[in-house]
Amino acid sequence: MKEQLTEALIAGNTDTVNALTQALLASGTSAREILDEALLPGMEVVGARMRSGECFIPEVLLSARTMQGALEILKPHLGAGEGAGLGTIVIGTVEGDLHDIGKNLVGMLLQGAGFAVVNLGTGVSAQQFVAAVRQHSPAILGMSALLTTTLPHMAETIAALQEAGLRDQVKVLIGGAPVTQAFADELGADGYGANAGMAVDRAKTLVAQAATPQAI
Ligand code: B1M
């Protein structure tokens, strides 16, 4: 059934994807397994076909919308808040970038892990991130970028946090397909997640470190 789900996602067949996702859940397959073994591999194929010119934006959009629908079905099953009360995370996709599937997935898993998530959406400017940090006083600010052309906005946001005197009050976590650990280090970000699971692990470590006074 997982192979059929992958194929239906690639084809952008929403009804079939919704039905198969529900059926897999009903048969006892975990939400994480459905994600890792059916849906994410499907989006990988869509990305490869987009790169090679085998499929075009309208088809990619169809798969993307279908993926969002499946994520909504999985959302209540992605963890039960086992670490409830871990603090607030503000997340958003940077300015000029409207990719949000990965960012939303990261948000859902963070929520499942026990964080309160404020999702600012897509195309979030440095100043909007700064305003949100002022408003919500989060433990972590999470930025996502999927385009090499929008990566510089992550650096802009960190600079804007510094300028606003807020950099010491919030940890910065970044991710997205073109982001690497080396890029995160170069930027002075506090954490990087290659995927949603790693983002959650890193976020938990960051709040644990903040709660434990460093030995001098
Ligand atoms: Co776009 N797009 N796209 N696209 N798109 C990519 C990113 C691309 C790699 C495709 C390709 O050429 N193979 C390419 C970027 C090339 C580059 O810059 N290097 C690309 C391009 C070029 C474009 C346009 C410019 C195309 C055009 O118009 N000519 C355009 C740009 C629009 C814009 O943003 N201004 C565009 C548009 C679109 C659609 C609207 C059609 C659609 C987005 C729909 C949506 O998101 N609502 C779309 C899609 C779907 C993709 C691909 C195919 C899939 C992205 C995705 O959702 N993956 C993508 C190809 C690819 O990445 N393989 C592509 C699934 C998702 C679960 O993974 O987002 O990587 P991902 O998230 C992961 C990790 O990265 C990580 O965890 C997530 C879960 O494991 N992660 C974080 C993400 N954020 C994190 C934050 C964290 C931590 C971890 O901490 C806070």
Residues whose N, C-alpha, C, O or C-beta is under 5 A from the ligand:
A	BS01	B1M	M43 E44 V46 G47 M50 R51 I57 V60 L61 A64 G96 D97 L98 H99 D100 I101 G102 K103 L105 V106 G142 M143 S144 L146 L147 T148 T149 L173 I174 G175 G176 A177 G193 A194 N195 A196 A199
